[in-house]
Amino acid sequence: MRRWIRNAAIGAGLLSYKGVLAALGSMVSGNLDQLRSNALLSAWLIAAGVTAGLAFTGLEPLRARSSGGRYLGWILSAYVALGVLLLVAISAGDEMAAAMVVDPLGIGFLLVCATLGGIMAARAFGENGRRGRA
């Protein structure tokens, strides 16, 4: 249970720290409209991070079973994080994110970026042969 909570907290922190800092900055400046917007986006980013952290932890048996599974766990977590981040951007009215989701080249670009990001994360943060630790 500790591992689930730890990975959810790490995912939430990694994906939402800039949004939380922006919300704090708008709170200090007194801009209430910007504060509401930043707080809502921060909540979505925290939810995306928690989801990605839980997905990563849930895929631990797959990661431990084979070397390919180690990469797949990180790649699927990157897909989850990227998908929720795109939903946040589109719901905030970002036209570029909406155009990327509609265009086949944009979808391919996002899939390749998430795949490469997952592979790099697996190599950078992986167990390096130490099985049993997540």
TORSE-462874 format. One record per residue (C-alpha): residue in one letter; residue number from 1; x, y, z. Coordinates in Angstrom, 2 decimals, always signed. Layout:
<sites>
A; NUM; X; Y; Z
...
</sites>
This chain:
<sites>
M; 1; +0.00; +0.00; +0.00
R; 2; +2.89; +2.37; +0.72
R; 3; +4.25; +1.87; -2.79
W; 4; +0.88; +2.81; -4.32
I; 5; +0.65; +6.01; -2.27
R; 6; +4.30; +6.91; -2.92
N; 7; +4.06; +6.47; -6.69
A; 8; +0.75; +8.38; -6.83
A; 9; +2.33; +11.25; -4.88
I; 10; +5.44; +11.28; -7.08
G; 11; +3.31; +11.33; -10.24
A; 12; +1.13; +14.13; -8.87
G; 13; +4.14; +16.19; -7.89
L; 14; +5.94; +15.75; -11.19
L; 15; +2.97; +16.66; -13.35
S; 16; +1.48; +19.50; -11.30
Y; 17; +4.26; +21.48; -9.69
K; 18; +4.23; +24.27; -12.29
G; 19; +0.45; +24.58; -12.14
V; 20; +0.51; +24.79; -8.36
L; 21; +3.25; +27.45; -8.51
A; 22; +1.19; +29.42; -11.05
A; 23; -1.86; +29.22; -8.79
L; 24; +0.19; +30.45; -5.84
G; 25; +1.58; +33.28; -7.97
S; 26; -1.89; +34.41; -9.03
M; 27; -3.04; +34.21; -5.41
V; 28; -0.20; +36.52; -4.37
S; 29; -0.97; +38.94; -7.21
G; 30; -4.67; +39.00; -6.27
N; 31; -5.99; +38.02; -9.71
L; 32; -9.01; +35.90; -8.72
D; 33; -10.02; +34.89; -12.26
Q; 34; -6.51; +33.64; -12.99
L; 35; -6.43; +31.92; -9.58
R; 36; -9.62; +29.98; -10.36
S; 37; -8.29; +28.92; -13.74
N; 38; -4.88; +27.90; -12.38
A; 39; -6.42; +26.05; -9.43
L; 40; -8.72; +24.06; -11.74
L; 41; -5.87; +23.19; -14.09
S; 42; -3.68; +22.23; -11.11
A; 43; -6.39; +19.88; -9.88
W; 44; -6.53; +18.21; -13.30
L; 45; -2.75; +17.91; -13.40
I; 46; -2.70; +16.38; -9.92
A; 47; -5.34; +13.89; -11.05
A; 48; -3.26; +13.06; -14.15
G; 49; -0.17; +12.49; -12.02
V; 50; -2.01; +10.28; -9.55
T; 51; -3.49; +8.26; -12.42
A; 52; -0.09; +7.82; -14.08
G; 53; +1.51; +6.84; -10.77
L; 54; -1.19; +4.28; -10.04
A; 55; -0.96; +2.89; -13.58
F; 56; +2.79; +2.54; -13.18
T; 57; +2.38; +0.70; -9.88
G; 58; -0.38; -1.52; -11.26
L; 59; +1.90; -2.62; -14.08
E; 60; +4.62; -3.80; -11.68
P; 61; +4.01; -7.53; -12.33
L; 62; +4.43; -6.88; -16.06
R; 63; +7.61; -4.86; -15.46
A; 64; +9.10; -7.57; -13.26
R; 65; +8.31; -10.39; -15.69
S; 66; +10.47; -9.30; -18.62
S; 67; +12.79; -6.60; -19.85
G; 68; +10.22; -5.56; -22.44
G; 69; +7.63; -5.25; -19.72
R; 70; +9.88; -2.79; -17.93
Y; 71; +9.65; -0.49; -20.94
L; 72; +5.95; -1.11; -21.45
G; 73; +5.13; +0.00; -17.90
W; 74; +6.85; +3.33; -18.40
I; 75; +5.41; +3.82; -21.90
L; 76; +1.82; +3.17; -20.78
S; 77; +2.29; +5.55; -17.85
A; 78; +3.52; +8.20; -20.28
Y; 79; +0.43; +7.60; -22.46
V; 80; -1.86; +8.05; -19.45
A; 81; -0.12; +11.27; -18.41
L; 82; -0.07; +12.67; -21.94
G; 83; -3.73; +11.80; -22.52
V; 84; -4.92; +13.57; -19.40
L; 85; -2.66; +16.55; -20.11
L; 86; -4.18; +16.82; -23.59
L; 87; -7.68; +16.71; -22.11
V; 88; -6.73; +19.51; -19.72
A; 89; -5.29; +21.61; -22.54
I; 90; -8.30; +21.07; -24.79
S; 91; -10.76; +21.84; -21.97
A; 92; -8.83; +25.07; -21.29
G; 93; -9.40; +26.11; -24.90
D; 94; -5.96; +25.41; -26.35
E; 95; -6.51; +25.35; -30.11
M; 96; -3.10; +23.81; -30.86
A; 97; -3.81; +20.78; -28.66
A; 98; -7.23; +20.34; -30.27
A; 99; -5.67; +20.52; -33.74
M; 100; -3.03; +17.91; -32.81
V; 101; -5.68; +15.43; -31.68
V; 102; -7.61; +15.79; -34.95
D; 103; -4.62; +15.59; -37.31
P; 104; -3.21; +12.09; -37.98
L; 105; +0.33; +13.49; -38.03
G; 106; -0.29; +15.12; -34.66
I; 107; -1.55; +11.85; -33.20
G; 108; +1.50; +10.03; -34.58
F; 109; +3.80; +12.69; -33.17
L; 110; +2.21; +12.37; -29.72
L; 111; +2.43; +8.57; -29.78
V; 112; +6.08; +8.62; -30.82
C; 113; +6.93; +11.27; -28.18
A; 114; +5.21; +9.32; -25.39
T; 115; +6.90; +6.09; -26.51
L; 116; +10.35; +7.68; -26.61
G; 117; +9.73; +9.44; -23.30
G; 118; +8.70; +6.14; -21.70
I; 119; +11.77; +4.35; -23.03
M; 120; +14.08; +7.11; -21.80
A; 121; +12.40; +7.10; -18.39
A; 122; +12.77; +3.31; -18.16
R; 123; +16.46; +3.58; -18.91
A; 124; +17.05; +6.54; -16.60
F; 125; +14.93; +5.45; -13.64
G; 126; +14.75; +1.70; -14.19
E; 127; +15.85; -0.99; -11.82
N; 128; +18.98; -1.84; -13.84
G; 129; +18.65; -5.54; -13.20
R; 130; +17.46; -5.24; -9.59
R; 131; +14.15; -7.07; -9.69
G; 132; +11.52; -6.59; -7.03
R; 133; +11.85; -2.84; -6.46
A; 134; +9.55; -0.32; -8.12
</sites>
